[in-house]
Amino acid sequence: MSLTCRDLVVALATASVVLALGSHARTAPSVLTSVVFEWSAMKAEPIEAGEVRHVFRNPTATLDELECHITTLKAGAKSHPPHVHANEEVLIVREGSVEAFYKGAWHPAGPGSVIFLTGTDPHGLRNAGTTAATYHVLAWRSPGVKPAGGSKGD
């Protein structure tokens, strides 16, 4: 049995589609279930303003997406300019002194403070202290809310 050039092209195209679909299925985010994320296992990735630890970003049984990351800002650094997006966020200050921008003004928040930010109100965060400031971010996307264009939150 001899393969024609057409047979070879069809076989290669089919194999490419199958491999691409299989790769997508393996990388698609799985539904988040009960789990512990150990601090010691979280890799700190350097960013211009300090560092970030990406904990998870997955769908859950009731949300299209639940995301958690932990940011450490250098003294005087900002997370980014004030911005808006479709989802809400909760920030929990672990250490240091930050200021949250919302409703047109900066508001101080120290260790243990909890900050709720609506996505539609321009908001941002900056380190207001002389040492590094670390905070946890929890953001969620409810069913039917379109994802932001690449925004990973504060």
ZIVENHU-V698177 format. One record per residue. N is the residue number from 1. RES is the residue in one letter. SS is DSSP state (hx for helix, st for strand, lp for the rest). BURIAL is # if it has 9 or more other C-alpha atoms within 8 Angstrom, else .. Layout:
BEGIN
n = <N N>
res = <RES RES>
ss = <SS SS>
burial = <BURIAL BURIAL>
END
This chain:
BEGIN
n = <1 2 3 4 5 6 7 8 9 10 11 12 13 14 15 16 17 18 19 20 21 22 23 24 25 26 27 28 29 30 31 32 33 34 35 36 37 38 39 40 41 42 43 44 45 46 47 48 49 50 51 52 53 54 55 56 57 58 59 60 61 62 63 64 65 66 67 68 69 70 71 72 73 74 75 76 77 78 79 80 81 82 83 84 85 86 87 88 89 90 91 92 93 94 95 96 97 98 99 100 101 102 103 104 105 106 107 108 109 110 111 112 113 114 115 116 117 118 119 120 121 122 123 124 125 126 127 128 129 130 131 132 133 134 135 136 137 138 139 140 141 142 143 144 145 146 147 148 149 150 151 152 153 154>
res = <M S L T C R D L V V A L A T A S V V L A L G S H A R T A P S V L T S V V F E W S A M K A E P I E A G E V R H V F R N P T A T L D E L E C H I T T L K A G A K S H P P H V H A N E E V L I V R E G S V E A F Y K G A W H P A G P G S V I F L T G T D P H G L R N A G T T A A T Y H V L A W R S P G V K P A G G S K G D>
ss = <lp lp lp lp hx hx hx hx hx hx hx hx hx hx hx hx hx hx hx hx hx hx hx hx hx hx hx lp lp lp lp lp lp lp lp lp lp lp hx hx hx lp lp lp st st st lp lp st st st st st st st st st lp lp lp lp lp lp st st st st st st st st st lp lp lp lp st lp lp lp lp st lp lp lp lp st st st st st st st st lp lp st st st st st lp lp st st st st st lp lp lp lp st st st st lp lp lp lp lp st st st st st lp lp lp lp lp st st st st st st st st st lp lp lp lp lp lp lp lp lp lp lp lp lp>
burial = <. . . . . . . # . . . . . . . . . . . . . . . . . . . . . . . . . . . . . . . . . # . . . . . . # # # # # # # . # # # # . . # # # # # # # # # # # # # # # # # . . # . # . # # # # # # # # # # # # # # # # # . . . . . # # # # . . # # . # . # . # # # # # # # # # . . # # # # # # # # # # # . . . . . . . . . . . .>
END
